[in-house]
Amino acid sequence: MHSDLSANIRTRRTYRRQMLTWVQSHSTLLLTGLGVLGVVTFAVSLITLPIIVARLPVDYFVSPRKRSLPWRGEHPLRSTLLVVLRNLLGMFLVFGGLMMLVLPGQGVLTIVIGLLMIDAPKKRAFQAWLLAWKPVNRGVNWLRRKAHQPEFMLSA
């Protein structure tokens, strides 16, 4: 029993050493990839955020209706696959954003985009809470005014 435990510990140490060696030998590639991901995320958000904010209904955060997915009426397997892929992309963005908090890139923005993509309980309440925060509210309503749209309603 004791020899199995020490063999397991030696195996873990060897694995950690190998991983550290790999990360050190590929650090330039890793940092470049995360930097590019940060720049791409920032550029895509600059383009898509105003479009999304302008297209949302004024009562989006106060109406109790569930959103209708464009692919909901299609084949159940395709619908499920698209939801799973969207959630995986959201989790990937959250993970990448967490790494970008200490590495180059737009960490917080990437985390928020990822969280908004994931299907989660109370997600709409979180979005409404975030929108009620003064700096976010001012920015979002500024985008809506630029698109000639009325400001969001925050309570019924």
PyMOL commands that set and color helices and strands:
alter all, ss='L'
color gray80, all
select helices_A, chain A and resi 2-25+27-55+76-100+107-117+123-132+134-146
alter helices_A, ss='H'
color red, helices_A
deselect
rebuild
show_as cartoon
